[in-house]
Amino acid sequence: MKNFAYSRAQSAKGAISLISLNPNSKFLGGGTNLIDLMREDIEQPDALVDVTGLSSSGIAELPDGGISIGAEVRNTAVANHLLIRERYPVLSQAILYGASGQIRNMATVGGNLMQRTRCYYFYDEASRCNKRTPGLGCDAIAGFNRMHAILGTSENCIATHPSDMCVALAALEAIVHVEGPDGERTISFDAFHRLPGDTPHAETDLKPGELITSIQLPPLQFAKTSRYRKVRDRASYAFALVSVAAALETGDGKIRNARLALGGVAHKPWRAYQAENALTGAKVGMETFQRAAEAELSGARGYGYNSFKIELAKRMMISVLSEMAEAGGVR
Amino acid sequence: MKNSVIESNSLERPDREPANASKTQITLQINSIPHTLRIEPRVSLLDALREYLDLTGTKKGCNQGSCGACTVLVNGDRILSCLAFAVQYDGAAITTIEGLGANGALHPLQAAFVEYDGLQCGYCTPGQICSALGMIKEFNAGLPSAVTKDAAATLDLSDEEIKERMSGNLCRCGAYVGICAAIRDAFRFEVPR
């Protein structure tokens, strides 16, 4: 690993000014992804600014009934927070389905958003990858692409975003608070991560020098009954083949509100807007769930080894929705 | 077990230094003993323990966060020392496998691993044991797991829970049955029912 300069920031402003000293520097959270990428020489920063010591309000209830989570809070602390478990169980579950106990203790919320893909070809220096070297080509498209994307892909990249936590945050319509040299701003969760298009190396909406400071969860009454489901190649400690985050509100035999997001299928946590549209106002039942799943996956494309994900994603959506309708009791 | 840390608490290894290397001075509280080091920021906590402090009980397996062999405790919480820079842990209290026994006796969990054959080659064992200690702390703090059916109910340390919570520690010999039995037995009296 190339050597680098290390410093520890005491405040967001301090961190931003430290990072501006060197254009090739990065913020360091828990390090569980960045250190690995540096060891592989994929990331080669000259300087790291450790932002795990920033003082924020941690996990705090907001006046509107929502919750704010400091970017430096560790994943375990989010998963075990009573307000999160009570109001947004899908978020607690998604975190607990990801990584291992050790990694969840290290990983920060901000760092989880900044994770890079686990595409084998991205990691393999001997392969072509448009993320590592823009314009070089993509060896995943005609390669062993079992883990790869089926939605929102481009001819330049079929990598997936590896996070479980972010799939729940997409369903909950979280708001990302960032601070940079030009001040503070917010980014909707859907706009934070990008689809690959012609620039798969540009993964987020962050501008140079911008730091994630907190994640805001807007109030969402019916998220109380939300849940996360994940299918993977091992029973535990593996990235998702497909995952589903869902929240459902029913009444008078109809679906009043639905939130759905998919993991393991796209370059970003995939908010299933088309399925939500098909569900909202429709009669609770298998027919509706099937129509919603079909609608969402109608634009999906398989690349051979990952083509099974299209059917898997549909079945998982239907299964999770049926379970939730049953558990909630169709009224 | 008496701590066998080498006496010097300031190590310099000139033969390892590239020219112009920038070094940082840090102090790690390892098994209650402070160690001051001048090291490059790129040195992992795992390498600081093994290569600079001769605490080779902590093992390097995959060196990429996949196997759990390098698990140590920081303020009682389990982490992977391979995915950590030592400089990030300046001032932190770190417990390694060398710090678990007391007065020449094994820690009860170490003894349980012996009794239940929780190992064959033993390479993953220090990580398994440190991980299990961190795991039981999380369990006692009420942290649910992915297999917990009702997070609001009293947690039960079933084999299913042990397997899920210990899934970050691989054992290539496949001694999982003994590992589960050792953990279950050692924590029998600690788990609130």
Interface residues (C-beta under 8 A of the other chain):
Chain A: M1 K2 N3 F4 A5 Y6 L28 G30 G31 T32 I35 D36 M38 R39 L48 D50 T52 T76 A79 N80 R85 P89 S92 Q93 L96 Y97 A99 S100 G101 Q102 I103 N105 M106 R234 A235 S236 Y237
Chain B: P18 A21 S22 T24 E40 P41 R42 S44 N63 Q64 G65 G68 T71 D77 R78 I79 L80 L83 A84 F85 V87 Q88 S131 G134 M135 E138 A141 G142 L143 P144 S145 A146 T148 A151 A152 K163 E164 R165 M166 S167 G168 N169
